[in-house]
Amino acid sequence: MIKGAIFDLDGTLFDSMFIWDTIGEIYLRSIGYEPKENLNETIRTMSLYNAACYCKSEYGVTLSVNEIMYAVNRMVEKYYINEVRLKPGVYDFVKHLHNIGVKMCIATATDKYLVEAALERCGINECFSEIFTCTSVGHSKDEPDIYREALKHLGTTKEDTLVFEDAIYAIRTAKKDGFRVVAIYDKSEENQAEVKTLCNFYITDYLDMQGFWKFVAPMKTALSIAGSDCSGGAGIQADTKTMTMNGVYAMSAITALTAQNTTGVFAISESTPEFLKEQIDAVFQDISPDAVKIGMVSSSELISVIAERLKFYKAKNIVVDPVMVATSGSELMKTDAVQTLIEKLLPIATLATPNIPEAEVLSGKKIQSKEDMLNIAKEIGDKYGCAVLLKGGHSINDANDLLYSDGCFKWFDGKRINNPNTHGTGCTLSSAIASNLAKGYSLDESIRNAKDYISGALSAMLDLGKGSGPMMHNFLLQSK
C-alpha cells in the first residue's frame, strides 16, 4: 500500500492544460507582440517567472517581470477561480486516498493562490497538506527539487510514494530521481508512447480504476513448497506468515503433513507425487508466483516432481532451503532424497540457504572455521551454478552468514540474540529472502532485509511450548 502521493495539477488533476498551452500567445498579442511559432513548446516547462524573463529577453517586452507575471495571472485567475474543472473521477479518487490515510500534496508550476482557489472550489483542498510550486522551490520540473521537497514534507519514502504526472519532461525528471510515477493521460501531451515506456503505471481515465489495487503496483506473489507444521512455528505456516509480513501474497503447495510441536516430529504423511504436481499446476496456471521457496521435501520422487514443474513453468527467484533436520533434532529428509536435491533442485535454484550441518551433507566435508565456510560455499556454488547463503549460526560465529554469488563473497553480520526459541528460523529466513526477491530487490538487499526481519522476530522474545519455541512472525503488529 502507498503511504504518500505527490500530484501535479494541470493535466493531472484538472483538465486545464489548454490554458497554459495558449496563455503565452494570448498575453503577447494582448500587448501588441506577434508570438513565434514555437513559443508554447519553449515556455511550457518554465515557471511563470522564467517565462516572464523569456518574454523580456526574446521579445523585448518593456514591462518588468513582476508586471508581466501580474498581467498573466490576472488572465488565468478568472479561469482557475470560476471555471476550471477536475478531470472525471478525480474527486472520488482523491477523497478515497484521503479517507484511507494516504498523505498527499501538490507539486505544480501554477501559482499557489490559484491552486488554492481551484482546490477549494472543487471541494478537495482538505485532502492536500501542502502546495509546492516551481517558483517556491526555485526550479522548474526539469530538476527534481520540487519532488524532493514534497517527499520531505510528507515524511514518506520513494518506495511508498507515487508521483502523479501527465507531462513527459516531468515524468523523465521524477523517474530519473528514483520516484515511482503514475502517468495520467492528457490530450495535450503528444509523446504518449514514451510516457508509457517511462512510467511505472499508466492511467487513461480515473474512472477506469474500479478500486485501489488498479493504480498501485500489482501485489507480488510467492509460493512455498514445503511441509506443514501443525504447531505453526515452521514449514508452510511459518512461510505464509513471513511472506505476508514481508508484503507479498503467499501461496503454498504442501509436500507433507507432519505431526510435530516444539519438542519433536512424531509422524510424517507425504503428499503423493501426483497430488503435489496438481497443487503446483493449480498455482502456476492461475496466480503465477514471482518467487518460489522450497523447504522440507522428504523424498526423491517429490523433489523430481518439483524440479520438473518449476522448469516447465520457467519459475524465477527460486530459493532452496535444504531442510534435513528439524530444530528439535528430528530427521526430515530420506537419505536418497539428498542426492536428488543436489542433482535436480540446486541447478535450477537462484539461491540455496544451507546451515552448517546441511552444507556438510551437501559437500561431504566438515566445517569448523570461517575459512571452511568460504571453501564449502564456493564449492557448492560453483558445482551447481547457484548462489549460496551459508548460515553461520551453528557455533562457527555470531550468526554471521556468508553469501557466495557470481564468484564473489559477502559476509552478512548478525548479532546472536539470546533467545532459545528458534523453531522455524531457517524456514523464516528463506521465505523472507524469497519475498524480497519477489518485490524486485537484489539478492544482497533481499538477504539484508530478511536478516533484519528475522532479528526482529527473535528479539520479540515470544515464549511458547515446552521445547524450542517459535518466533513472533507478526512482531511488527505488536503495537496495533
C-alpha positions in Angstrom: 0.0 0.0 0.0 1.2 3.5 -0.8 1.7 6.0 2.1 2.2 9.2 0.1 1.2 10.8 -3.2 2.6 13.9 -5.0 0.1 15.3 -7.6 0.8 17.6 -10.4 -2.1 19.9 -11.1 -2.7 20.8 -14.7 -3.4 17.9 -16.9 -3.2 15.5 -14.0 -6.0 16.6 -11.6 -7.5 19.4 -13.6 -8.5 19.5 -17.3 -6.7 22.8 -17.7 -3.6 22.3 -19.9 -5.2 24.2 -22.8 -5.0 27.5 -20.9 -1.3 27.1 -20.3 -0.7 25.9 -23.9 -2.1 29.2 -25.2 -1.6 31.8 -22.5 1.8 32.9 -23.9 0.3 33.7 -27.3 -2.7 35.3 -25.7 -0.7 37.5 -23.5 1.8 38.7 -26.2 -0.9 39.5 -28.6 -2.7 41.4 -25.9 0.3 43.8 -25.6 1.0 44.0 -29.4 3.6 41.3 -30.0 3.3 38.5 -32.5 4.4 35.2 -30.9 6.8 33.0 -32.7 5.7 29.6 -33.9 7.4 27.5 -31.2 6.6 29.7 -28.3 4.3 27.3 -26.5 6.8 24.4 -26.7 9.5 26.7 -25.5 7.9 28.0 -22.3 5.7 25.1 -21.3 8.3 23.6 -18.9 9.2 27.1 -17.4 7.9 28.6 -14.2 5.9 31.7 -14.7 8.9 33.8 -13.5 11.2 32.2 -16.1 8.6 32.6 -18.8 8.3 36.3 -18.0 12.0 36.7 -18.2 12.0 34.9 -21.6 9.4 37.3 -22.9 11.5 40.3 -21.9 14.7 38.9 -23.4 13.3 37.3 -26.5 10.6 39.8 -27.5 11.9 43.0 -25.9 8.9 43.5 -23.7 9.5 46.6 -21.7 7.3 45.8 -18.7 9.0 44.4 -15.6 9.0 40.7 -14.9 6.6 41.4 -12.0 4.3 43.3 -14.2 4.2 40.5 -16.8 3.6 37.9 -14.1 0.8 40.1 -12.7 -0.9 40.5 -16.1 -0.7 36.8 -16.9 -2.0 35.8 -13.5 -5.0 38.2 -13.9 -5.7 36.5 -17.3 -5.8 33.0 -15.8 -7.1 33.9 -12.4 -10.7 34.2 -13.5 -10.4 30.8 -15.2 -9.0 29.0 -12.1 -11.3 30.7 -9.6 -14.5 30.3 -11.6 -14.2 27.7 -14.3 -11.5 25.1 -14.1 -12.9 21.5 -13.6 -11.5 18.4 -12.2 -10.9 15.5 -14.6 -13.7 12.9 -14.4 -13.3 10.6 -11.4 -10.6 12.7 -9.6 -12.9 13.8 -6.8 -13.8 10.3 -5.7 -10.3 9.0 -6.2 -8.6 11.7 -4.2 -11.2 11.5 -1.4 -10.7 7.7 -1.3 -6.9 8.2 -0.8 -7.5 10.8 1.9 -10.0 8.6 3.7 -7.6 5.6 3.9 -4.8 7.8 5.3 -2.6 8.5 2.2 -0.6 11.7 2.7 -0.9 14.0 -0.3 0.5 17.3 -1.6 0.6 19.3 -4.8 3.7 19.9 -6.9 2.9 22.3 -9.7 4.2 25.2 -11.9 0.9 27.1 -11.2 0.9 29.9 -8.6 -0.2 28.8 -5.2 -3.1 31.1 -4.7 -4.6 29.9 -8.0 -4.2 26.3 -6.9 -5.8 27.0 -3.5 -8.8 28.7 -5.1 -9.3 25.9 -7.6 -8.9 23.1 -5.0 -11.3 24.9 -2.6 -14.0 25.4 -5.2 -13.8 21.8 -6.3 -14.0 20.6 -2.7 -10.7 18.7 -2.4 -8.5 21.3 -0.7 -8.6 19.4 2.7 -7.0 16.4 1.0 -3.7 18.1 0.4 -1.4 19.1 3.2 0.8 21.5 1.2 1.2 23.1 -2.2 4.7 23.3 -3.7 5.3 25.4 -6.8 8.2 25.7 -9.1 8.6 29.3 -8.1 8.7 28.5 -4.4 11.4 25.9 -4.8 13.3 27.9 -7.4 13.4 25.4 -10.2 11.2 24.0 -12.9 10.3 20.4 -13.2 13.4 19.8 -15.3 15.0 19.5 -11.9 13.8 17.1 -9.2 13.8 19.7 -6.3 10.0 20.1 -6.2 9.5 16.4 -5.8 12.3 16.1 -3.1 10.7 19.0 -1.1 7.3 17.4 -1.4 8.7 14.0 -0.2 10.4 15.6 2.7 7.2 17.3 3.7 5.2 14.1 3.5 7.7 12.2 5.6 7.4 9.1 3.4 10.0 7.3 1.2 10.3 7.0 -2.6 9.4 3.3 -2.3 6.0 4.0 -0.7 5.2 7.3 -2.6 3.7 7.8 -6.0 4.2 10.8 -8.3 1.2 11.6 -10.5 2.2 13.5 -13.7 1.0 13.9 -17.2 3.9 15.8 -18.9 6.8 13.8 -20.4 9.5 16.2 -19.2 8.2 16.0 -15.6 7.9 12.2 -15.8 11.5 11.9 -17.0 12.7 14.1 -14.1 10.8 12.1 -11.4 11.8 8.7 -12.8 15.5 9.7 -13.1 15.5 10.7 -9.5 14.1 7.4 -8.4 10.4 8.1 -7.9 7.6 5.7 -8.9 5.5 7.5 -11.4 1.8 7.2 -12.3 1.3 8.7 -15.7 -2.1 10.3 -16.4 -3.2 10.6 -20.0 -3.8 14.1 -21.2 -4.5 15.0 -24.8 -2.1 17.9 -24.6 0.9 15.5 -24.2 1.8 14.1 -27.6 4.6 11.7 -26.5 2.3 9.0 -25.1 4.4 6.2 -26.4 7.4 7.4 -24.4 5.2 8.2 -21.4 4.0 4.5 -21.3 7.6 3.3 -21.6 8.9 5.5 -18.7 6.2 5.3 -16.1 5.5 2.6 -13.6 1.8 2.8 -14.1 -0.3 4.3 -16.8 -3.9 5.6 -16.4 -6.1 6.7 -19.2 -9.0 7.6 -17.1 -9.6 7.9 -13.3 -13.0 6.3 -13.9 -11.3 3.1 -15.1 -9.6 2.4 -11.8 -12.5 0.5 -10.2 -10.6 0.2 -6.9 -7.4 0.9 -5.0 -5.4 -2.0 -6.5 -5.6 -0.8 -10.0 -3.3 2.1 -9.6 -0.7 0.7 -7.3 1.9 -2.0 -8.2 0.2 -5.4 -8.5 0.6 -7.4 -5.4 3.8 -9.5 -5.7 3.3 -13.2 -5.0 5.4 -16.0 -3.6 4.9 -19.8 -3.4 6.1 -22.0 -0.6 6.6 -25.7 -1.5 7.2 -27.3 1.9 5.8 -29.4 4.7 3.1 -28.5 7.1 3.9 -27.8 10.8 0.7 -28.3 12.8 2.2 -26.3 15.7 2.6 -23.3 13.4 6.3 -22.5 14.0 8.0 -23.8 10.9 7.1 -25.1 7.4 4.2 -23.8 5.4 2.8 -22.0 8.4 5.9 -20.1 9.1 6.4 -19.4 5.4 3.0 -17.9 4.9 3.3 -15.7 8.0 6.7 -14.5 6.9 5.6 -13.8 3.3 2.6 -11.9 4.4 4.6 -9.8 6.9 7.1 -9.1 4.1 4.4 -7.7 1.9 3.7 -10.4 -0.7 0.7 -12.7 -1.3 1.6 -16.2 0.0 0.6 -19.4 -1.7 1.5 -23.0 -0.8 2.0 -26.5 -2.2 2.2 -29.0 0.6 4.8 -31.7 0.4 3.9 -33.5 3.6 1.7 -33.3 6.7 3.7 -33.5 9.9 2.6 -34.2 13.5 5.1 -32.0 15.3 5.4 -29.4 18.0 8.3 -27.6 19.8 9.6 -30.9 21.3 9.8 -33.1 18.1 8.3 -34.6 15.0 6.1 -37.6 15.7 4.7 -38.5 12.3 5.0 -37.6 8.6 2.4 -38.2 5.9 3.8 -37.4 2.5 1.8 -36.0 -0.4 1.8 -38.2 -3.4 3.8 -37.0 -6.3 0.6 -36.8 -8.4 -1.1 -34.6 -5.8 1.9 -32.3 -5.3 2.0 -31.8 -9.1 -1.7 -30.9 -9.1 -1.0 -28.3 -6.4 1.9 -26.7 -8.2 -0.1 -26.7 -11.5 -3.1 -25.1 -9.8 -0.9 -22.2 -8.6 1.1 -21.5 -11.7 -1.9 -21.7 -14.0 -3.8 -19.0 -12.2 -1.5 -16.8 -10.0 2.0 -17.3 -11.3 4.4 -16.6 -8.4 7.1 -14.0 -8.5 9.3 -16.2 -6.3 9.4 -19.8 -5.1 10.7 -21.0 -1.7 11.3 -24.8 -1.4 11.6 -26.2 2.1 11.0 -29.6 3.5 10.8 -32.2 0.8 11.4 -35.6 2.2 11.5 -38.0 -0.8 13.3 -38.2 -4.1 10.1 -38.6 -6.0 8.6 -35.4 -4.7 11.9 -33.5 -5.4 11.8 -34.8 -9.0 8.2 -33.5 -9.5 9.1 -30.1 -8.1 12.1 -29.7 -10.3 10.2 -30.8 -13.4 7.2 -28.5 -12.8 9.4 -25.4 -12.0 11.4 -25.9 -15.2 8.2 -26.4 -17.1 6.8 -23.1 -15.9 10.2 -21.3 -16.1 9.9 -20.3 -12.4 12.0 -17.4 -11.3 13.6 -16.4 -8.0 13.8 -20.0 -6.6 15.2 -20.2 -3.0 16.0 -23.7 -1.8 16.2 -24.3 1.9 17.6 -27.8 2.1 15.7 -28.8 5.2 17.2 -32.1 6.5 16.8 -31.9 10.3 14.2 -30.1 12.4 15.3 -27.6 15.1 14.2 -30.3 17.6 16.7 -32.8 16.0 14.2 -34.9 14.1 15.3 -36.0 10.6 13.1 -34.7 7.8 14.7 -36.0 4.6 15.4 -39.5 3.4 19.0 -40.3 2.5 18.3 -40.9 -1.2 16.4 -37.6 -1.4 19.6 -35.6 -0.7 21.3 -36.8 -3.9 18.1 -35.9 -5.9 18.0 -32.4 -4.3 21.7 -31.9 -5.3 21.2 -33.1 -8.8 17.8 -31.6 -9.7 17.0 -28.7 -7.4 20.2 -26.9 -6.8 21.0 -26.4 -10.5 17.7 -24.5 -11.0 17.9 -22.5 -7.8 18.6 -18.8 -7.6 19.9 -19.3 -4.0 20.5 -22.2 -1.6 20.4 -21.5 2.1 22.0 -24.4 3.9 23.1 -24.1 7.6 26.4 -25.6 8.7 25.2 -29.2 9.1 23.3 -29.1 5.8 26.3 -27.7 4.0 28.4 -30.5 5.4 25.9 -33.1 4.0 25.9 -31.3 0.6 29.7 -31.1 0.4 30.6 -34.2 2.3 33.1 -32.2 4.3 33.3 -30.8 7.9 33.0 -27.1 8.5 34.9 -25.9 11.6 36.0 -22.4 10.7 35.3 -19.3 8.7 37.8 -20.5 6.1 35.9 -23.8 5.8 32.7 -21.8 5.2 34.4 -19.8 2.4 35.7 -23.0 0.7 32.5 -25.0 1.0 30.2 -22.2 -0.1 32.3 -21.7 -3.2 32.5 -25.4 -3.8 28.7 -25.8 -3.7 28.0 -22.7 -5.7 30.5 -23.4 -8.5 29.5 -27.0 -8.7 25.7 -26.5 -9.0 25.6 -23.0 -10.5 23.6 -21.3 -7.8 24.3 -18.6 -5.2 24.8 -20.0 -1.7 24.0 -18.3 1.6 25.8 -20.4 4.2 24.3 -19.7 7.5 26.8 -19.5 10.3 24.5 -19.7 13.3 25.8 -23.2 14.4 28.6 -22.2 16.7 31.0 -21.1 14.0 30.4 -17.4 14.6 27.8 -14.9 16.0 25.1 -15.5 13.4 27.2 -14.2 10.5 26.1 -15.6 7.2 28.2 -15.9 4.1 26.9 -15.3 0.6 28.8 -16.7 -2.4 27.4 -15.4 -5.7 28.9 -14.9 -9.1 32.4 -15.7 -7.9 32.2 -13.1 -5.0 31.9 -13.4 -1.3 30.0 -11.2 1.1 29.5 -11.6 4.8 26.2 -10.5 6.4 26.9 -9.8 10.0 24.3 -10.6 12.6 24.4 -10.3 16.4 23.5 -13.5 18.1 20.2 -13.0 20.0 20.0 -14.8 23.3 16.7 -16.5 22.6 16.4 -20.3 22.9 13.2 -20.3 20.9 14.4 -20.7 17.3 11.9 -23.1 15.9 11.5 -22.3 12.2 14.3 -19.8 11.8 15.6 -21.5 8.6 12.1 -21.5 7.0 11.6 -17.9 8.0 14.8 -16.6 6.6 14.5 -18.3 3.3 10.8 -17.2 2.9 11.8 -13.6 3.8 14.5 -13.7 1.1 12.1 -15.1 -1.5 9.6 -12.4 -0.6 12.1 -9.6 -1.1 13.3 -11.1 -4.4 9.6 -11.2 -5.5 9.4 -7.5 -4.8 12.4 -6.8 -7.0 15.1 -6.3 -4.5 18.6 -7.5 -5.4 19.9 -10.7 -3.8 22.1 -8.7 -1.4 19.2 -6.4 -0.4 16.9 -9.3 0.0 19.2 -11.1 2.4 19.8 -7.9 4.4 16.1 -7.2 4.6 15.4 -10.9 5.6 18.0 -10.8 8.3 16.6 -7.6 9.7 13.2 -9.2 9.8 14.3 -12.4 11.5 16.2 -10.4 14.1 13.0 -8.5 14.9 11.0 -11.7 15.2 13.6 -13.2 17.5 14.0 -10.1 19.6 10.3 -10.1 20.4 11.1 -13.0 22.7 7.9 -15.0 22.2 7.9 -17.9 24.6 5.6 -20.8 23.7 5.8 -24.5 24.1 7.9 -26.9 26.1 10.8 -27.1 23.7 12.5 -24.8 21.3 9.5 -22.5 20.6 8.5 -20.4 17.6 9.4 -16.8 16.8 6.9 -14.0 16.7 6.4 -13.6 13.0 3.9 -10.8 13.5 6.2 -8.7 15.8 5.5 -5.6 13.6 1.9 -5.7 14.7 2.6 -5.9 18.5 1.6 -2.3 19.0 -1.6 -2.5 16.9 
